[in-house]
């Protein structure tokens, strides 16, 4: 019987979506899969993992927390690692694939606690342009690391590194061949803000668009991810400004939202940047200001340097500055089209396939040693 591959992922969609994309590719190649995740992601009742073994392990993040919370977090991670060790003894996986963040720590540390585990391949995927804290910790045990960005700060020397890109959801991958058409009459603006919608977008974007000329506002359709509690207020603002809008805490058909968008405003997480590049959509990126290593700023900088995006730091992201920026940009179809082409040229289509190739190559190499 073939040995399974363990997928270690959880937390936010930015860590979990690429894990699902890789799992789909590996399953299509006939591999048995096991998911090890955290309470935040929980057991999956749909998607590739729904009918496969799943294990929810103890663990919590420690970055940016006080000393007592860090001690509790480390204790929980160690309990998760011992639970994972027991599972690995039974499963005898061929490989453990980690996607960063604290949910990847217990499954990989648990593997390292085993005796005689030399043939278990540990492959990390780094989704940002700066090596994350979890991957920095785990890299000393890894067989290889795959990256999403051409340049990644803080990569350890000597660790085999492969640029695979970021695996994205199949519906978004299908956008890779579609052509961008700049706005003619209607202007479709997509605003997404991470998990359940960032409040800064709910506060700033409606206020900025209300400052635009009436004729311009009449052409706008805004599709915006908004926290459920903020929807009534945001809807009222758009209606008062005469702007057509679609608001939701979560959009299930993100691919269609991207397909229709002429410009995207959002955060600069690794998955978001990859999806924008695959779709070939110009964007205004507002990096999360509290990120420990400013990884979102680094992500946005690389896409901006490539010509595929613009970046505005959150302290400069005001109604006045945003209104002025949009007034210039949305009236310049050539500039939008050039950014769309640049974004697409930054993309790495087939990332799930490339990452699966790397995993299989590491397993095969272990079998030869």
Secondary structure in CASP SS format (residue, H / E / C, confidence):
PFRMAT SS
TARGET T0000
AUTHOR 0000-0000-0000
METHOD secondary structure of the structure
MODEL  1
X C 1.00
X C 1.00
X C 1.00
X C 1.00
X E 1.00
X E 1.00
X E 1.00
X E 1.00
X C 1.00
X C 1.00
X C 1.00
X C 1.00
X H 1.00
X H 1.00
X H 1.00
X H 1.00
X H 1.00
X H 1.00
X H 1.00
X H 1.00
X H 1.00
X H 1.00
X H 1.00
X H 1.00
X H 1.00
X H 1.00
X H 1.00
X H 1.00
X C 1.00
X C 1.00
X C 1.00
X C 1.00
X E 1.00
X E 1.00
X E 1.00
X E 1.00
X E 1.00
X C 1.00
X C 1.00
X C 1.00
X C 1.00
X C 1.00
X C 1.00
X C 1.00
X C 1.00
X C 1.00
X C 1.00
X C 1.00
X C 1.00
X C 1.00
X C 1.00
X C 1.00
X E 1.00
X E 1.00
X E 1.00
X E 1.00
X C 1.00
X C 1.00
X C 1.00
X C 1.00
X C 1.00
X C 1.00
X C 1.00
X C 1.00
X C 1.00
X C 1.00
X H 1.00
X H 1.00
X H 1.00
X H 1.00
X H 1.00
X H 1.00
X H 1.00
X H 1.00
X H 1.00
X H 1.00
X H 1.00
X H 1.00
X H 1.00
X H 1.00
X H 1.00
X H 1.00
X H 1.00
X H 1.00
X H 1.00
X H 1.00
X H 1.00
X H 1.00
X H 1.00
X H 1.00
X H 1.00
X C 1.00
X C 1.00
X C 1.00
X E 1.00
X E 1.00
X E 1.00
X E 1.00
X C 1.00
X C 1.00
X C 1.00
X C 1.00
X H 1.00
X H 1.00
X H 1.00
X H 1.00
X H 1.00
X H 1.00
X H 1.00
X H 1.00
X H 1.00
X H 1.00
X C 1.00
X C 1.00
X C 1.00
X C 1.00
X C 1.00
X C 1.00
X C 1.00
X C 1.00
X E 1.00
X E 1.00
X E 1.00
X E 1.00
X E 1.00
X E 1.00
X C 1.00
X C 1.00
X C 1.00
X E 1.00
X C 1.00
X C 1.00
X H 1.00
X H 1.00
X H 1.00
X H 1.00
X H 1.00
X H 1.00
X H 1.00
X H 1.00
X H 1.00
X C 1.00
X C 1.00
X E 1.00
X E 1.00
X E 1.00
X E 1.00
X C 1.00
X C 1.00
X C 1.00
X C 1.00
X C 1.00
X E 1.00
X C 1.00
X C 1.00
X C 1.00
X C 1.00
X C 1.00
X C 1.00
X C 1.00
X E 1.00
X E 1.00
X E 1.00
X C 1.00
X C 1.00
X C 1.00
X C 1.00
X C 1.00
X C 1.00
X H 1.00
X H 1.00
X H 1.00
X H 1.00
X H 1.00
X H 1.00
X H 1.00
X H 1.00
X C 1.00
X C 1.00
X C 1.00
X C 1.00
X C 1.00
X C 1.00
X C 1.00
X C 1.00
X C 1.00
X E 1.00
X E 1.00
X E 1.00
X E 1.00
X E 1.00
X C 1.00
X C 1.00
X C 1.00
X C 1.00
X C 1.00
X C 1.00
X C 1.00
X H 1.00
X H 1.00
X H 1.00
X H 1.00
X H 1.00
X H 1.00
X H 1.00
X H 1.00
X H 1.00
X H 1.00
X H 1.00
X H 1.00
X C 1.00
X C 1.00
X C 1.00
X H 1.00
X H 1.00
X H 1.00
X H 1.00
X C 1.00
X C 1.00
X E 1.00
X E 1.00
X E 1.00
X E 1.00
X E 1.00
X E 1.00
X C 1.00
X C 1.00
X H 1.00
X H 1.00
X H 1.00
X H 1.00
X H 1.00
X H 1.00
X H 1.00
X H 1.00
X H 1.00
X H 1.00
X H 1.00
X H 1.00
X H 1.00
X H 1.00
X C 1.00
X C 1.00
X E 1.00
X E 1.00
X E 1.00
X E 1.00
X E 1.00
X C 1.00
X C 1.00
X C 1.00
X C 1.00
X C 1.00
X H 1.00
X H 1.00
X H 1.00
X H 1.00
X H 1.00
X H 1.00
X H 1.00
X C 1.00
X C 1.00
X E 1.00
X E 1.00
X E 1.00
X E 1.00
X C 1.00
X C 1.00
X C 1.00
X H 1.00
X H 1.00
X H 1.00
X H 1.00
X H 1.00
X H 1.00
X H 1.00
X H 1.00
X H 1.00
X H 1.00
X C 1.00
X C 1.00
X C 1.00
X E 1.00
X E 1.00
X E 1.00
X C 1.00
X C 1.00
X C 1.00
X C 1.00
X C 1.00
X C 1.00
X C 1.00
X C 1.00
X C 1.00
X H 1.00
X H 1.00
X H 1.00
X H 1.00
X H 1.00
X H 1.00
X H 1.00
X H 1.00
X H 1.00
X H 1.00
X H 1.00
X C 1.00
X C 1.00
X C 1.00
X E 1.00
X E 1.00
X E 1.00
X C 1.00
X C 1.00
X H 1.00
X H 1.00
X H 1.00
X C 1.00
X C 1.00
X H 1.00
X H 1.00
X H 1.00
X H 1.00
X H 1.00
X H 1.00
X H 1.00
X H 1.00
X H 1.00
X H 1.00
X H 1.00
X C 1.00
X C 1.00
X C 1.00
X H 1.00
X H 1.00
X H 1.00
X H 1.00
X H 1.00
X H 1.00
X H 1.00
X H 1.00
X H 1.00
X H 1.00
X H 1.00
X H 1.00
X H 1.00
X H 1.00
X C 1.00
X C 1.00
X C 1.00
X C 1.00
X H 1.00
X H 1.00
X H 1.00
X H 1.00
X H 1.00
X H 1.00
X H 1.00
X H 1.00
X H 1.00
X H 1.00
X H 1.00
X H 1.00
X H 1.00
X H 1.00
X H 1.00
X H 1.00
X H 1.00
X H 1.00
X C 1.00
END
